[in-house]
Amino acid sequence: AEIEGLIGFFVNVLALRSSLGGSPSFRELLGRVREGALEAYAHQDVPFEMLVEEVAPERDLSRTPLFQVLLVLQNATFGTLDLPGLTLEPLASPSGTAKYDLTAAFAETGRGIAGAFEYDRDLFDEASVDRFAARFQALLAAAVAAPESAIRDLAWMPEAERWQVLVEWSDGGALAPAQGCLHHAFELQAARTPEAPALLWRRDVLTYGELDRRSARLAALLRSLGVGPEVRVGILAERTPEMVVGLLGVLRAGGAYVPLDPAYPAERVAFMLEDGGAAVLLTAERLLDRLPEARPSHVLCLDRLEDETWGEAPAGPGAGPDNLAYVIYTSGSTGRPKGVAIRHRSAAGLLTWARTVFPPADLAAVLASTSICFDLSIFELFLPLAVGGRIVLAENALELPALPAAGEVTLVNTVPSAMAELVRSGALPSAVRTVNLAGEPLRRDLVERIYRGSAGSAVTGVYNLYGPSEDTTYSTYGCEEQGDPRAPSIGRPVAGTRAYVLDPAREPVAVGVAGELFLGGEGLARG
C-alpha cells in the first residue's frame, strides 16, 4: 500500500546457496534448490546492500560481493500494451556493460524458455560462453531424461565436444613402423656414408665408419662378458666421444644401458648400480677412484679398450623391439631414485616421429649438451645419427658459443632457462634453424626474442615439447608461431601417443577446464 502510487524499479537481489554434497540426484537437487529459494523468499524484502553490510565479506573491486553469477527468470508476460492512439512494446536495450562475471537471463515464451548470457569479457570470450551454453543445454536434456540419476553421472558434454577432446585433440595419429631397435638406423647410415662426419668434439671429428668400428669392437667385448638382451650395463663417463661409443656398444651387444653422472655422490651411484642390476660398468680410468665399493665384477675403461683382450665373442641373439634399450633414473616423488625402463620399440618410435617433423637440414648438426641421465639426450644423440647428421658434443648448452663447431649447429635442444641466457648474451649461432625447448615452462617473451634473432641467427621454428621420462622423452609438441599473443601451450600428442585431460572421476574435462593429464600409446615405459 505504501508504494502503490509510486512508479519505480522495485527489484531486489537474493543471494542463494545450494549444496551438491552427498552426490544428489537431479530430482533431489531440485528439491534442495526449491527449499532454499522458499526460505530466501521469506526475507526477500531485506535490501541486498544491508545484507552485504551485515555479512561484511572481504571486498575485492574486481568482483561483486557474495556472488558473481546472477540468474534472472522473467516469468511475467511481456506483450504489447495498447493505449488510445498508442501501442507500447518492450524494446531490448543492451547496456554494453557486464555487472557480474556471468548473468544467465531466461524468460518464458509461447514456445518454451528462451535465454541469453551476459559475461565479463575480461574473464570469458565468446567461444567460451558458447561452449558453456551448449553444455548447459546438454545437462538440462540429460537431467530431464533421467531425473533420478546422480548429478555427477549426467552427460553434460555435447557429443561434438566429447569427440573433439577424446579423439580429435587427444590422438596423435598412427606411428609409422619403427626401424627395429634404437641403434639400427645408425648402423644403416654408417653403411651408407662411412666417411661422413658423425661426431664433433672440440677439434676432433669422428666419422660414421670410425664410430661404427669402435662401437662394434666394444659390443663384441661386452658379448664376451655375457651382455645380451635384458642385461644391463652401467655407464659412468664424461662427455667425450668414448661416451657415445659406450652407448652404441651396449646397444649393439644387445644390452640396455644405465646412465650414471660422474657428479653423482658415490651413494647414489651405488644404489643405481644395485637397483638397476648392472652386470658390467663402463667408465674412464680417471674416474675409477669415484666408484663405490659395491660395483659390478666387470669394470671396463672406455679410454683403455685397446688394452683389453678377450676371446671370440659368441654371436648370440641381438636385442629385439620389445627388449630394454635403457633405464634412466628420475628423482621420483619421494626423492629416491626411480628407474624408468624403456624398450627399443618406444625409443625407435621417437626417432621415427621426429624424422617426420624435423627435416634433414634441421638435423645436419645437432647440439648434444644434455646429460645422458636425462632423456632429452636420446633425441640429441640418436636422431642425428639416424639421418646422416652430426652430433656436436658439449658439456652444456652454455658452452655453445665457445665450441669450434658452433657455427655449424643447426638445431639446439635444451631448457628455456639455458636458451634465455644464450639469447641474452647474443650467443645463438647464425646457422641455428630450429630451437627445441623442454623441461621447464616456456614464456611467450622468450619465444619472441628467439625469433628476433641473436648474432644474426635466422630461426624458423621454436618448438615447445613436453613429456615425462615414463613416456619416452616427448609426449606432446607444438611449434610456436612468431607474433602469436597467446601463452605457449604444450601442443598436441606426438604420433603414436594419446593424451587425455581428466577429472578426479577419470572423465574428460571440458575445453578450458583444468584437469590431470593421462598419457598412453607406444611410448609408455615398461615400468
N, C-alpha and C positions, 0 to 999 in steps of 0.2 A: 504494500500500500504506500510505503514511503517513497518508492521510486516509480510508482505507476505513471506519474505525469512527466517523468524525465525521459529525455532522449539521450542514449549513450551506448557505449560498448561495454556491456556487463558480462565479461568473460574472466574466469579465474582459472589458474593452472593448478592441477592436482599432481602431487608427487606420489607415484605408486611404486610399491616394492613387491616383486614376485620372487619365488624361490623354485629352483629346479632340483633341489635336494631330494635324494631318495629315488632318482630316476623315475619320475612320474610318467604315466601315460598322458596322451593328449587330452583325454576326457578329464583326467584328474587335474591336470594343469589348468584347464579351462575353469574347473570348479574353484581352484585356488585364486585365480585371477578375478573371478566374479566376486568371491567373498572379500578379497582385498579391495576391489573397487567399491563395493557397497559400504564397507567400513569407511573408506575415504570420502564417499559422498555425504556421510553424516557430518563431515567437517568442511564441506565444500565452500562455506562462506568465509573461512579463515583466509585472509589475503596471503598470497604467496610470499610477499615481501615480509610479512610478520613471521611466517614460518622460517624464513631464512635467518631472520634476526634471532629467533629462539634457538635454532639448531646451531647457529654460528659456525658453519663449516670453514675450513681453511680456504681462503679466497685465492683465485687464480684468474687474472684478467684474460687469459686465453680461452676460458670456458665458463659456462654458466654454472651457478652453484646447484648442488643437489642432483641434478640430472643434466644430461647432454643430448638426449634423444626425446623428441616430442611426438606424441601420437595424437592426431586430430581425427575425430569421426563426426562428420556432419550428417545427421540423420533427419534434419528438418528439411522439408521440401522446398527446393528453390524453383520458382517458376516466374512467370510474368505477373506483374501487378497492373491491372487495368484501372485507370482513373479517367474521369471525364476529360476527353481530349488528350489523354496522356497514357502511354504504356511504358512501364518500367520493367527492366530485366537485369539480372546480375551481369556484371562485367568484370572479368578477371583483370587484376591489376598487380602484376608481379613487382615486388619491391626491389628486386635485384640484390637483396642482402639476406644472407642466412643468419637467423637469430640464434640458431642452435647448431651443434655439429651435424645433426640429421633430423629432419622433420618428415614424418610419414603422414600424409593427409589423405583421408578416404571420405567418400560421400556415396550415399545410397542413390541409385538412379533407377529408372524404369527397366534397365537391362542388367541390373546387378550392382556391384560395388566398383566404383572407379577410384583410382588412387594416383598419387604423384609424390615424388620425393624432392625435398629441398635440402641442399647439402652445402657444407663449408668447403670451398674449393681449395683451401689450404690443407685440407685433410683428405679429400676424395677427388677423383677425376670422374668424368662422365662414364668411362668404360667400367670403373669400379662400381658405380651406382647402378648401372645397367645390369651388371652381373648379380649384384645384391637383389635387385628386383626380381630377376629370373629365379634365383634361389628361393626367395620368399614365396613366389607363386608355386614352385615345386613342393615346398614344405607344406603349404596350405592344402594342396591337392592330395599329398600323401596322408596328412592328418585327417582329412575328411574321409578318405578311403579306408583308413584303419585307425579310428579314434582310440582303440584300446591298446595300441602299440606304444611302447615307451618312446618318449621324445627322441632319445639318442638313437633309436633304431629307424626313425623315419628317413626316407630318402629325400634329402633336401637339395642335392646337387642335380641340376638338369643333365640329361643323358649326354648332350653335346659337350658340356664342360667335363663330365666324367671321362668321356672318351679322350678329350684333349689332355687331361692330366695323367691318365693311366696308360695311354697309348702314344698319342701324337708327340707329346713332350717328354715322355719317360723312357722311350725305347730308342736306343742309339742305332738301331738297324742291325742287319746281319753283318757278321765279321767274315771277310774272305778267309778261306782256309790258310792257316799259318804254315810257314815253310819249316816244318819239322821242329827242331829244337832251337833254343836261343842262339847257338853258335853256328848253326848250319848255313845261314845266309853269309856269314863271314867266310866260311870255307869255300863256298861257291864263288864269292867275289875274289878271293885270293887266287883261285884257279884261273879266273878270267884276266885279272890285272896284277900279276905278281910283282911287277916293277913299279907300280904306282905307290906314292907315299900313303901310309896308313896312320902313322902316329908321329906327331911333332912334339918334342920335349926339349926345352931350351934351344940349343942349336943342332940337336941330333934329329935325324929322320930315320924312321923305321918303315920299310916298305911292307906291302902285303905279303910278299914272299918270305921276308925275314920273320915277320910276326907269325906266319903260318909254320915255318920250320921250328922256331923256338918253342912255340906253344905245343906243337906235335911232339917234340922231344920231351917236354915236361909231362905231357899226357902219358907217354909210354912209361916214364919213370913212375908216375903215380899208379898206373895199372899194375906195375910190378910189385907195388906195395899193397895191392888189394883194393885200390879205388875203382869203383864202378857204380852202376845205378843205385841210388839211395844212400851211397856212402858220402859222408860229409867231410869237407876239408876246410879247416880254418885258414884264413889268410890275413896276416898282420904285416902290412907293408906300407912304405912311404910312397908318395905319388911320383913314381918313376915308370919307365917302360916295363920293368920287371913286374910291377903290379898288374898291368894289363896282360902280360904273358901268363902270369899266375892264374888270373880269372879264366882266360881261354883254355889254359892247360887243364884245369879242374873240369870244366865243362866237356872238353874233348875226351877226357878219360872216362866220362860217364857220370862223374860225381856231381855233388852240389856244394857250392862254396858258402862259407860262413864268414862274412867280412868283420874284421876287428880293427879298431883305430889305435895306432901307436900311442895316442894321447890318453887312452883309457887307463884308469887305475888297474893295477895287477889283479885286484879282487874281482873287478868286473870282467876282465878278460878270462880269468879262471872260471867264473860262473858260466860265461857264454860258451867256452870250450866244452865244459862238462855237460851243460844243459843241451847244447847243440849236438853232442855226441860226435865231436870231430875225431876222426881216426888218424888224420895227418895234419900237420901245421906247416904252412908256408910263411916264411918271414925273410929277414935280411940279417947278415952277420952282425951288423952294428946294433941290431935290436934284440939280440939274444939275451942280454942282461936285463931286459924289461919283461921277460916272460915269467909267468908264475911258476911255482914249483910243480904244481899239478898241471901237466901238459901231456899231449899225445906222445906215444912212444916214438913216432916218426916225425922229426922236425927237419925240414929242408930249407936251406938258404937260397933264395931266388938269385942272389948275386954270386953264388958259388956253384951253380949247377954243372959247370964244366968239370968240376972236381968229383962229381958223383959217378958212381959206377953201379950198374945193375945188369942182371941177366936179361934174357929175351923176355919181353913183356908179353903175357898172354893177350891175344886179341880181345876175346870176351865180347859180350853184347854191349853196345853203346846205350846211352840213355834214350828213352822214348818220350813222346809228348807229355805223358802223364807222370813221368819221373820228376823228382825235385831238380830245380835249377839253382836255387839259392835259398838261404834262410837269413833274413835280416831281422835284427833285434831292435825293437822300439822300447821306449821307456815304460809303456804300459800305464794304465790309470793309477796304479799303486806306486809307481816309481821303480818297480822291479822289472828288469829287462824281460821282454816277452818276444819269443821267436815267431816270425811270420814266414811260413813255408810256401814258396811259390813254385808252381810247376812250369816246365818248359812250355807247355801249351799256352799258358797265360802270358808269359814273358814274350814268346814269339808273336802272340796275338797283338801285344802292344806295338811291336815293330811293324806288323802288317798294317795296323790302323794308322800309325804315324806316317808311313810311306804314302798313304792316300791324302794326307793333309799337308805335308811339307814337301815341296818339290826338290829335286836333286840339287838345284842351285842353292837352296837354303841350307842344305846339309853338306855342302862342299867342304866346310871346315867348322866343326862344332867345338865350342869351348867345353872342356871337361874339367870342371872345377869343384864338383860336389863330392864329398867323401863317399867311398863305396859302401859305407854303413848306412847311407840314405838312398832310397830307391830312385831319386832323380838321376843317379849315376847310371842306371840301366839305359835310360834314354840317351845320355851323353856319350856313353862308351860303345854300346852295341848298335845303335841306329846308324851312325856314320859308317861303321864297318860293314853294315848290311847293304849299303848303296854305293860303295866306292868312294866315300868321303874321307876326310882326315879328322883324326882326333887331335885337338890342340890341348895338351895336358898342362894343368896349372895347379898350384897349391890351393888357390881360392879365387873367386871371381874378381876380387880387388887387385889381384896380380896381373890382370889382363893387360893394362897399358904398358907394362914393363916386359912383356913376352916378346921375344924376337919375331914370333909369327903373329903378333897381334893384328897386323894389317891384313891378314888372310882370313880372320874369323868372320863367318857369315851368320852364325846363329849362337845366341847366348841363352843359356837355360839356367836360371838362378832364382833367388828370392827377391822380392821387391826392395827390401832394405839395402841389399848389395847393389842392385841396379840404380837405386836413387843416388847412391854415392858416386857411382860411375858417371851418371848424368851430371850431377852437381859439379864434379871435377873436370867435366869435358873430356872424359877418357873413353867414351864409346867409339870404337874404330869406325872409319867410314865404310868399311866393307860389310858391316853388320846389316843384314836384311830383315832378320826375324828375331824377336825377343820373346822368350817364354818365361813366364813368371808363375811361381807356385810356392806353397809352403807358408805364406802369410797373406793377410787381406791386401787387396790391391786397391789403391786410391786413384780416382779419376785424374787428379792433377799430375801424378807420375806418368800416366799414360800419355797425356798431352805433352809433357816435357820430353818424353822419349821420341814422340813423333816430330817435335820441333827440331830435334837433332842435337847432336853433340859432336863437335870437331868435324862437322861436315858429313855426318852419317846420314844415310837415306833409308831408314827403317820403313818397311812396307807392311809389317804385321806385328802387332803386340797381342800375345795370347795369354789369357788367364786360365790356368789349369788347376784342377783340384782333384784330390784323391788320397785316401789312406793307403798305407803300405799293404793292408789286407786286401786291396783291390788292384794290385799290380800297377803302382805308380800313379796313373791318371784315370779318373772315372768320368770327369766332365771337362769340357773345354769350350772356350769361346774366343773369337777374335774381336778385340775391342777396336771399334772404328774411331778414327780421329774426329774430334768435334762433337761426339755424342754426349749430350748433357747428363745422361743417366749414370748412376754409380755402376761400376763394373759388376757383372754377375759371374757366377761360375759356369754359365753356359749350359750346353746340352750334353747328354751322355755320349761317350765315345762309342764307336761301333762295337757291338758285342756286349754292351753294358745296359742295364736297366736301372733307372733311378726314380724312386718314389718318395714324395714328401707326405708323411702320415701323421695322424693324431695319436693320442695315447691308446685309442681303441684299435689302432692299426687300420684306420680308414683314411682314404685320401683327403687331404685338406683342400680347400678351395684356392683358386688363384689369389695371390696376395696375402694368404694366411700363413703364419709361421707354423712349422711342424718339425718332425725329425726325419733326417734323410736316411733312406734304406737303399742299399745297393745290391745288385745281383748281376749274374752273367758270367762270361768267360774268364774275367779277371780275378774272381774270388780265390783267395788263398786256400790251400789245403787245410790249414789250421794255424 
